[in-house]
């Protein structure tokens, strides 16, 4: 973080709320994709069915969009340079 960047304690209540919601979106999107791809079978009960391609594509897109929202908020609020982030 450069010397001119804002600090978290200087955020307004509205900015803090937006950042919190963006982080929550990222957590939820990650959990949704995990549920589709990393579900363990329960011994003696059931085997997870493979997720349809449309569901996987949607979950991946939501995760990508949530990550981009986090990057955008951090860039706008803190001057964060995400030059090492994923490329579309």
PLY file of the C-alpha trace (Angstrom):
ply
format ascii 1.0
element vertex 88
property float x
property float y
property float z
element edge 87
property int vertex1
property int vertex2
end_header
0.00 0.00 0.00
1.41 3.38 -0.93
1.62 6.35 1.43
-1.30 8.15 -0.25
-3.70 5.22 0.09
-6.58 5.41 2.52
-6.64 3.31 5.62
-9.57 1.05 6.62
-10.32 3.15 9.69
-11.00 6.15 7.41
-13.85 4.48 5.51
-17.33 5.90 5.80
-20.11 3.68 7.12
-21.45 3.33 3.55
-18.03 2.34 2.19
-17.58 -0.18 4.99
-21.01 -1.67 4.25
-20.24 -1.99 0.52
-16.89 -3.62 1.24
-18.47 -6.00 3.75
-21.13 -7.01 1.21
-18.49 -7.60 -1.46
-16.53 -9.85 0.91
-19.71 -11.71 1.85
-20.53 -12.22 -1.84
-17.05 -13.68 -2.39
-17.44 -16.06 0.57
-20.89 -17.17 -0.61
-19.74 -17.65 -4.21
-16.76 -19.70 -3.04
-18.97 -21.87 -0.83
-21.43 -22.44 -3.69
-18.68 -23.58 -6.04
-17.19 -25.77 -3.33
-20.58 -27.42 -2.78
-20.72 -28.28 -6.48
-17.16 -29.56 -6.81
-15.84 -30.79 -3.46
-18.71 -32.66 -1.82
-17.62 -35.88 -0.17
-19.91 -38.89 -0.28
-21.51 -39.87 3.01
-20.53 -43.46 3.70
-23.48 -45.77 3.42
-25.90 -42.99 2.51
-25.37 -41.45 -0.93
-22.89 -40.50 -3.58
-23.03 -36.92 -4.81
-24.35 -36.55 -8.35
-22.13 -34.64 -10.74
-23.14 -31.02 -11.03
-24.60 -29.99 -14.40
-22.27 -27.94 -16.60
-24.67 -24.98 -16.44
-24.50 -24.96 -12.64
-20.69 -25.13 -12.66
-20.47 -22.37 -15.27
-22.83 -20.18 -13.25
-20.97 -20.77 -9.99
-17.61 -20.06 -11.63
-18.95 -16.87 -13.20
-20.37 -15.74 -9.86
-17.03 -16.40 -8.14
-15.17 -14.50 -10.87
-17.59 -11.56 -10.60
-17.37 -11.52 -6.81
-13.57 -11.52 -6.97
-13.61 -8.67 -9.50
-15.91 -6.70 -7.18
-13.44 -7.15 -4.30
-10.56 -6.00 -6.50
-12.56 -3.00 -7.72
-13.53 -1.95 -4.18
-9.98 -2.30 -2.92
-8.63 -0.34 -5.88
-11.17 2.45 -5.38
-10.96 2.61 -1.60
-7.31 1.79 -0.89
-5.42 2.21 -4.16
-4.64 -1.51 -4.21
-2.76 -2.68 -7.30
-3.87 -6.18 -8.25
-1.36 -6.62 -11.04
-0.88 -10.29 -10.08
-4.59 -11.17 -10.16
-6.24 -13.56 -12.59
-6.82 -12.55 -16.17
-10.27 -12.95 -17.74
0 1
1 2
2 3
3 4
4 5
5 6
6 7
7 8
8 9
9 10
10 11
11 12
12 13
13 14
14 15
15 16
16 17
17 18
18 19
19 20
20 21
21 22
22 23
23 24
24 25
25 26
26 27
27 28
28 29
29 30
30 31
31 32
32 33
33 34
34 35
35 36
36 37
37 38
38 39
39 40
40 41
41 42
42 43
43 44
44 45
45 46
46 47
47 48
48 49
49 50
50 51
51 52
52 53
53 54
54 55
55 56
56 57
57 58
58 59
59 60
60 61
61 62
62 63
63 64
64 65
65 66
66 67
67 68
68 69
69 70
70 71
71 72
72 73
73 74
74 75
75 76
76 77
77 78
78 79
79 80
80 81
81 82
82 83
83 84
84 85
85 86
86 87
